[in-house]
Amino acid sequence: RRYPKWSFGITLVPLWLFILISGASAPALRAGIMCSGIAFGNLLFGPHRIVTLNILLGTAWLLLIWDSFLLFDVGFQLSFTAIFGLLTLQPVFNRVIKTQNRLVNYLWKGFTASCAATLVTLPLTLYYFKQFPLFFAVANVWAVPLCFIIMLLAIGAIALPGLLEPLINGIVAHLYDFLNVFNHPHWGYLDRLPFNTSDVVFLTLLLLLFYSIRFLNKPALWFLLPLLILIWQITALFQYHKEIQYTRIWIHSQKKSTAWALQYHSKAFVSEPFHSSLYRYVFKPLLVLHSIRDHEHTLNQGFQTGTETWFFKSNARQEPSNVKAITTLVLSKNALFDSAHAVQYSSLQNVLFTADNSENFMNQFERIYRRFGVKTERLATGTHEWKNLR
């Protein structure tokens, strides 16, 4: 306070060095420009002349002048909407509880900050990630301070790596274990609810209506809230019944492994366990996008969908109970011995080779199946979908 110009330089120079070292992403640039704007405002005009919301909007304007395509960057959208929620909603939430107890104040402010940021970013979260962050308020109270401590220690580890690296590793392991508690499948009911594009639209309208009531002082608008919720639920019901009319199969083909998911009525069967990254980031978003909320991990490899019977073969010794009933065979990891082994599937109509098969294997068995009039297809890396109307 005694030397504001020195404080200004000591704060901003390391801040911008850190932003440049970290890759100058949109959220980091947003933080750097806002901090610089607040520091300049304090230095030139005093803290009472600063309007943080204007600085936030001015920062967005500067970044979009520099690169207008940042408007479509997820980090840009989430960062600015989260700060907008903190500036507009958190002061309202903070007034609910007033106490002189520092610990209670810290916990309450952490809780309200999480609530404010999550509420405003909720439409984007549902649109991009198709999930509701159920345990955000509890997790952030402990996870955010730990992340700050890890960042400070990581800067110090540049000078003292041998001393600080074991401590950083221990804190990171603790943080991972703490956050992994919230991935337990029995706690994830809300996390698996089917949030679709219509849900995003209606929730966005609800938030806009809430802001209108809050800032325009229009209590008469409250009657629109239950009306929007009713329309939202009716739309979701029609969407749900439309989606479950189909049977869908997704195959995620990669060079190292293959995974799959099957939608049958209102239920989905997946080959990956719920804690795996493939389930959480590939299959789960696909399933909830199609209103399938009930997911089950299964070890079965064969399924009947209408007139077709699929079998996923990833092990040469693994055979279906009725070999002659298979109409579509998905082959991965070179899972056939020889031509005799291949032609025992006498009802085959289609054979799909995933990306984890060798070139020689696919060439050999493509020639064999073509002789018997069986269609073959090589699946490139990525996720492939098949849909049938029951």
C-alpha positions as CSV (number, residue, x, y, z in Angstrom):
1,R,0.0,0.0,0.0
2,R,2.9,2.3,0.7
3,Y,4.5,1.8,-2.7
4,P,1.6,1.1,-5.2
5,K,3.7,1.5,-8.3
6,W,6.2,-1.2,-7.1
7,S,3.3,-3.4,-6.1
8,F,1.8,-2.9,-9.6
9,G,5.0,-4.1,-11.3
10,I,5.8,-6.9,-8.9
11,T,2.3,-8.3,-9.5
12,L,1.8,-8.0,-13.2
13,V,5.2,-8.9,-14.6
14,P,5.2,-12.5,-13.1
15,L,1.5,-12.8,-13.9
16,W,2.1,-12.2,-17.7
17,L,5.2,-14.4,-17.7
18,F,3.1,-17.2,-16.2
19,I,0.4,-16.7,-18.8
20,L,2.9,-16.8,-21.7
21,I,4.6,-19.9,-20.2
22,S,1.2,-21.7,-19.8
23,G,0.3,-21.2,-23.5
24,A,-1.8,-18.0,-23.3
25,S,-5.1,-19.8,-23.5
26,A,-8.4,-17.8,-23.6
27,P,-9.2,-18.3,-19.8
28,A,-5.6,-17.3,-18.9
29,L,-5.7,-14.2,-21.2
30,R,-9.1,-13.3,-19.7
31,A,-7.6,-13.4,-16.2
32,G,-4.5,-11.5,-17.2
33,I,-6.3,-8.7,-18.9
34,M,-8.9,-8.4,-16.1
35,C,-6.1,-8.3,-13.4
36,S,-4.2,-5.7,-15.4
37,G,-7.4,-3.6,-15.8
38,I,-8.2,-3.7,-12.1
39,A,-4.5,-2.9,-11.2
40,F,-4.5,0.1,-13.6
41,G,-7.9,1.3,-12.3
42,N,-6.6,1.1,-8.7
43,L,-3.5,2.9,-9.5
44,L,-5.0,5.7,-11.7
45,F,-8.5,6.2,-10.3
46,G,-8.8,4.4,-7.0
47,P,-10.7,1.2,-6.0
48,H,-14.1,3.0,-5.7
49,R,-14.1,4.0,-9.4
50,I,-13.7,0.4,-10.7
51,V,-16.7,-1.4,-12.2
52,T,-15.5,-5.0,-12.5
53,L,-18.4,-6.0,-14.8
54,N,-17.3,-3.3,-17.3
55,I,-13.7,-4.7,-17.1
56,L,-15.0,-8.2,-17.8
57,L,-17.0,-7.1,-20.9
58,G,-14.1,-4.9,-22.1
59,T,-11.7,-7.9,-21.8
60,A,-14.1,-10.0,-23.9
61,W,-14.2,-7.2,-26.5
62,L,-10.4,-6.9,-26.7
63,L,-9.9,-10.7,-27.1
64,L,-12.5,-10.9,-29.8
65,I,-10.9,-8.0,-31.6
66,W,-7.6,-9.9,-31.5
67,D,-9.2,-13.2,-32.5
68,S,-12.9,-13.3,-33.3
69,F,-12.9,-17.1,-33.5
70,L,-12.4,-17.3,-29.7
71,L,-16.1,-16.8,-29.5
72,F,-16.5,-20.5,-30.5
73,D,-13.8,-21.7,-28.0
74,V,-15.3,-23.6,-25.1
75,G,-12.7,-22.3,-22.7
76,F,-13.5,-18.7,-23.6
77,Q,-17.3,-19.3,-23.2
78,L,-17.0,-21.1,-19.9
79,S,-14.4,-18.6,-18.4
80,F,-16.4,-15.5,-19.2
81,T,-19.8,-16.9,-18.2
82,A,-18.4,-18.2,-14.9
83,I,-16.9,-14.8,-14.0
84,F,-20.2,-13.2,-15.0
85,G,-22.0,-15.5,-12.6
86,L,-19.5,-14.6,-9.8
87,L,-19.9,-10.9,-10.3
88,T,-23.7,-10.9,-10.5
89,L,-25.0,-13.8,-8.5
90,Q,-22.4,-14.4,-5.7
91,P,-23.1,-11.1,-4.0
92,V,-26.8,-12.0,-3.8
93,F,-26.0,-15.5,-2.3
94,N,-23.4,-14.0,0.1
95,R,-26.1,-11.9,1.8
96,V,-28.1,-14.9,2.9
97,I,-25.6,-15.7,5.7
98,K,-23.7,-13.0,7.5
99,T,-21.3,-14.0,10.3
100,Q,-18.0,-12.8,11.8
101,N,-16.6,-16.4,11.9
102,R,-13.8,-16.6,9.4
103,L,-14.1,-20.3,8.8
104,V,-17.8,-20.1,8.2
105,N,-17.3,-17.1,5.9
106,Y,-14.6,-19.0,3.9
107,L,-16.8,-22.1,3.5
108,W,-19.9,-20.1,2.6
109,K,-18.1,-17.9,0.1
110,G,-16.5,-21.0,-1.5
111,F,-20.0,-22.6,-1.7
112,T,-21.7,-19.6,-3.2
113,A,-18.9,-19.0,-5.7
114,S,-19.3,-22.6,-7.0
115,C,-23.1,-22.2,-7.1
116,A,-23.0,-18.8,-9.0
117,A,-20.4,-20.0,-11.5
118,T,-22.2,-23.4,-12.1
119,L,-25.7,-21.9,-12.5
120,V,-24.6,-19.5,-15.2
121,T,-22.4,-22.0,-17.0
122,L,-25.0,-24.8,-16.8
123,P,-26.4,-24.4,-20.3
124,L,-22.9,-24.7,-21.8
125,T,-22.0,-27.6,-19.5
126,L,-25.1,-29.5,-20.6
127,Y,-24.6,-28.7,-24.3
128,Y,-20.9,-29.6,-24.5
129,F,-20.6,-32.4,-21.8
130,K,-24.1,-33.7,-21.5
131,Q,-23.9,-33.9,-17.7
132,F,-24.9,-32.0,-14.6
133,P,-22.0,-31.3,-12.2
134,L,-23.7,-32.7,-9.1
135,F,-21.0,-32.4,-6.4
136,F,-19.4,-29.1,-7.6
137,A,-20.1,-27.2,-4.4
138,V,-18.5,-29.8,-2.1
139,A,-15.6,-30.6,-4.4
140,N,-14.6,-27.0,-5.1
141,V,-14.3,-26.0,-1.4
142,W,-11.3,-28.4,-1.1
143,A,-10.1,-28.9,-4.7
144,V,-9.6,-25.1,-5.5
145,P,-7.2,-24.4,-2.6
146,L,-5.3,-27.5,-3.4
147,C,-4.9,-26.5,-7.0
148,F,-3.6,-23.1,-5.9
149,I,-1.1,-24.7,-3.6
150,I,0.1,-27.1,-6.4
151,M,0.6,-24.1,-8.7
152,L,2.7,-22.3,-6.2
153,L,4.8,-25.3,-5.4
154,A,5.3,-26.0,-9.1
155,I,6.8,-22.5,-9.6
156,G,9.1,-23.2,-6.6
157,A,10.1,-26.6,-8.0
158,I,11.9,-24.8,-10.8
159,A,14.5,-23.8,-8.3
160,L,14.2,-26.8,-5.8
161,P,13.0,-29.8,-7.8
162,G,14.4,-32.5,-5.5
163,L,12.8,-31.0,-2.4
164,L,9.3,-30.0,-3.8
165,E,8.5,-32.7,-6.4
166,P,7.7,-35.4,-3.8
167,L,5.4,-33.0,-2.0
168,I,3.7,-32.0,-5.2
169,N,3.2,-35.6,-6.2
170,G,1.7,-36.4,-2.8
171,I,-0.8,-33.5,-3.1
172,V,-1.7,-34.4,-6.7
173,A,-2.3,-38.0,-5.7
174,H,-4.5,-36.9,-2.8
175,L,-6.5,-34.5,-5.1
176,Y,-7.0,-37.3,-7.6
177,D,-8.3,-39.7,-4.9
178,F,-10.6,-37.0,-3.5
179,L,-12.2,-36.2,-6.8
180,N,-12.4,-39.9,-7.8
181,V,-14.8,-40.4,-4.8
182,F,-17.5,-38.5,-6.8
183,N,-17.2,-40.8,-9.8
184,H,-18.8,-43.7,-7.9
185,P,-21.5,-45.2,-10.1
186,H,-24.1,-45.4,-7.3
187,W,-23.9,-41.6,-6.8
188,G,-24.2,-40.7,-10.4
189,Y,-28.0,-40.8,-11.1
190,L,-28.3,-37.1,-11.9
191,D,-25.0,-37.3,-13.7
192,R,-26.5,-39.9,-16.1
193,L,-29.8,-38.0,-16.8
194,P,-30.4,-37.3,-20.5
195,F,-29.8,-33.6,-21.0
196,N,-30.5,-32.7,-24.7
197,T,-30.4,-29.6,-26.8
198,S,-34.0,-28.8,-25.8
199,D,-33.0,-28.9,-22.1
200,V,-30.2,-26.4,-22.8
201,V,-32.6,-24.1,-24.5
202,F,-35.2,-24.2,-21.7
203,L,-32.6,-23.9,-19.0
204,T,-31.1,-20.9,-20.7
205,L,-34.5,-19.3,-20.9
206,L,-35.0,-20.0,-17.2
207,L,-31.7,-18.3,-16.4
208,L,-32.5,-15.3,-18.5
209,L,-35.9,-15.0,-16.9
210,F,-34.3,-15.2,-13.4
211,Y,-31.9,-12.4,-14.4
212,S,-34.9,-10.3,-15.7
213,I,-36.7,-10.8,-12.4
214,R,-33.6,-10.0,-10.4
215,F,-32.5,-6.8,-12.2
216,L,-35.7,-5.4,-13.7
217,N,-37.7,-5.9,-10.5
218,K,-40.6,-7.6,-12.3
219,P,-42.2,-10.0,-9.7
220,A,-45.1,-10.6,-12.2
221,L,-42.6,-12.6,-14.3
222,W,-42.4,-15.4,-11.7
223,F,-45.5,-17.1,-13.1
224,L,-43.5,-17.8,-16.3
225,L,-41.1,-20.0,-14.4
226,P,-43.5,-23.0,-13.8
227,L,-44.9,-22.6,-17.3
228,L,-41.4,-22.9,-18.8
229,I,-40.7,-25.9,-16.6
230,L,-43.9,-27.6,-17.7
231,I,-43.2,-27.0,-21.4
232,W,-39.6,-28.3,-20.8
233,Q,-40.8,-31.5,-19.2
234,I,-43.4,-32.2,-21.9
235,T,-40.8,-31.6,-24.7
236,A,-38.4,-33.9,-22.9
237,L,-41.0,-36.7,-22.6
238,F,-41.8,-36.6,-26.3
239,Q,-38.1,-36.5,-27.2
240,Y,-37.5,-39.5,-24.9
241,H,-40.2,-41.7,-26.5
242,K,-39.0,-40.8,-29.9
243,E,-35.4,-41.8,-29.2
244,I,-36.2,-45.2,-27.6
245,Q,-37.9,-46.4,-30.8
246,Y,-34.4,-47.1,-32.2
247,T,-31.8,-49.8,-31.6
248,R,-28.3,-48.3,-31.9
249,I,-24.9,-49.7,-31.8
250,W,-21.7,-47.6,-31.5
251,I,-18.2,-49.0,-32.1
252,H,-15.2,-47.0,-30.9
253,S,-12.4,-48.3,-33.1
254,Q,-8.8,-47.5,-32.1
255,K,-5.3,-48.9,-33.0
256,K,-4.8,-50.4,-29.6
257,S,-8.3,-51.4,-28.6
258,T,-12.0,-51.5,-29.5
259,A,-15.0,-50.7,-27.3
260,W,-18.7,-50.7,-28.1
261,A,-22.1,-49.7,-26.7
262,L,-25.6,-50.9,-27.5
263,Q,-28.9,-49.1,-27.0
264,Y,-31.9,-51.5,-26.5
265,H,-35.2,-49.8,-25.7
266,S,-34.5,-47.4,-22.9
267,K,-31.4,-49.2,-21.7
268,A,-27.8,-49.2,-22.9
269,F,-25.1,-51.9,-22.5
270,V,-21.5,-50.9,-22.7
271,S,-18.3,-52.9,-22.9
272,E,-16.3,-50.4,-20.8
273,P,-16.6,-50.0,-17.0
274,F,-18.1,-46.8,-15.7
275,H,-14.8,-45.5,-14.3
276,S,-13.0,-45.8,-17.6
277,S,-12.2,-42.7,-19.7
278,L,-13.8,-44.3,-22.8
279,Y,-17.2,-44.6,-21.0
280,R,-17.1,-41.1,-19.5
281,Y,-15.9,-39.1,-22.5
282,V,-17.1,-41.2,-25.5
283,F,-20.1,-43.4,-24.8
284,K,-21.8,-41.6,-22.0
285,P,-22.2,-38.3,-24.0
286,L,-23.5,-40.3,-26.9
287,L,-26.0,-42.2,-24.8
288,V,-27.4,-39.3,-22.9
289,L,-27.6,-37.3,-26.1
290,H,-30.2,-40.0,-27.2
291,S,-32.1,-39.8,-23.9
292,I,-30.7,-43.2,-22.6
293,R,-30.3,-42.8,-18.9
294,D,-30.0,-46.4,-17.7
295,H,-26.5,-47.7,-18.5
296,E,-25.1,-51.2,-17.7
297,H,-21.6,-52.5,-18.0
298,T,-21.7,-56.0,-19.5
299,L,-19.3,-58.8,-20.3
300,N,-21.6,-60.3,-23.0
301,Q,-20.3,-60.1,-26.5
302,G,-23.5,-61.1,-28.5
303,F,-26.8,-59.3,-28.9
304,Q,-29.9,-59.7,-31.1
305,T,-31.3,-56.5,-32.6
306,G,-34.5,-57.2,-34.6
307,T,-33.6,-59.7,-37.3
308,E,-29.8,-59.2,-36.8
309,T,-27.5,-60.9,-34.3
310,W,-24.3,-59.2,-33.6
311,F,-21.2,-60.7,-32.0
312,F,-18.1,-58.8,-30.9
313,K,-15.1,-61.1,-31.2
314,S,-11.8,-59.9,-29.7
315,N,-10.4,-63.2,-28.6
316,A,-9.8,-66.2,-30.9
317,R,-11.0,-68.7,-28.3
318,Q,-14.1,-66.8,-27.5
319,E,-17.2,-68.2,-29.3
320,P,-21.0,-67.5,-29.2
321,S,-23.4,-70.2,-27.9
322,N,-24.9,-70.4,-31.4
323,V,-22.3,-69.8,-34.1
324,K,-24.7,-70.3,-37.0
325,A,-27.1,-67.6,-35.8
326,I,-24.6,-64.7,-36.1
327,T,-25.4,-62.2,-39.0
328,T,-22.9,-59.4,-38.2
329,L,-19.4,-60.2,-36.9
330,V,-17.2,-57.5,-35.4
331,L,-13.5,-58.6,-35.5
332,S,-10.8,-57.0,-33.4
333,K,-7.2,-58.1,-32.3
334,N,-6.9,-60.7,-35.1
335,A,-9.4,-62.9,-33.4
336,L,-9.6,-65.7,-36.0
337,F,-7.3,-68.8,-36.5
338,D,-7.8,-69.9,-40.1
339,S,-10.3,-70.2,-42.9
340,A,-12.1,-73.1,-41.3
341,H,-12.6,-71.0,-38.2
342,A,-13.9,-68.1,-40.3
343,V,-16.5,-70.0,-42.3
344,Q,-18.2,-71.7,-39.4
345,Y,-20.3,-68.5,-39.1
346,S,-22.7,-69.8,-41.8
347,S,-25.3,-67.1,-41.5
348,L,-22.9,-64.2,-41.8
349,Q,-24.0,-61.2,-43.8
350,N,-21.5,-58.5,-42.7
351,V,-18.0,-58.6,-41.2
352,L,-16.5,-55.4,-39.6
353,F,-12.8,-55.2,-39.1
354,T,-11.8,-52.6,-36.4
355,A,-8.6,-50.6,-36.5
356,D,-6.7,-52.9,-34.0
357,N,-6.4,-55.7,-36.6
358,S,-3.2,-56.1,-38.6
359,E,-3.2,-55.5,-42.4
360,N,-2.2,-59.1,-43.2
361,F,-5.1,-60.4,-41.1
362,M,-7.7,-58.2,-42.8
363,N,-6.4,-59.0,-46.3
364,Q,-6.5,-62.7,-45.6
365,F,-10.0,-62.9,-44.2
366,E,-11.5,-60.3,-46.6
367,R,-10.6,-62.7,-49.5
368,I,-12.2,-65.6,-47.7
369,Y,-15.5,-63.9,-46.8
370,R,-15.9,-62.4,-50.3
371,R,-15.9,-65.8,-51.8
372,F,-19.0,-66.6,-49.8
373,G,-20.7,-63.3,-50.6
374,V,-20.2,-61.8,-47.2
375,K,-19.9,-58.0,-47.1
376,T,-16.7,-56.7,-45.4
377,E,-15.9,-53.3,-44.1
378,R,-12.8,-51.8,-42.5
379,L,-13.6,-49.3,-39.7
380,A,-11.3,-46.3,-39.5
381,T,-10.2,-44.9,-36.1
382,G,-13.1,-43.1,-34.4
383,T,-16.7,-43.8,-33.4
384,H,-19.1,-45.5,-35.8
385,E,-22.9,-45.8,-35.4
386,W,-25.6,-48.2,-36.7
387,K,-29.3,-47.5,-36.3
388,N,-32.3,-49.7,-36.8
389,L,-36.0,-48.8,-36.3
390,R,-37.7,-51.7,-34.4
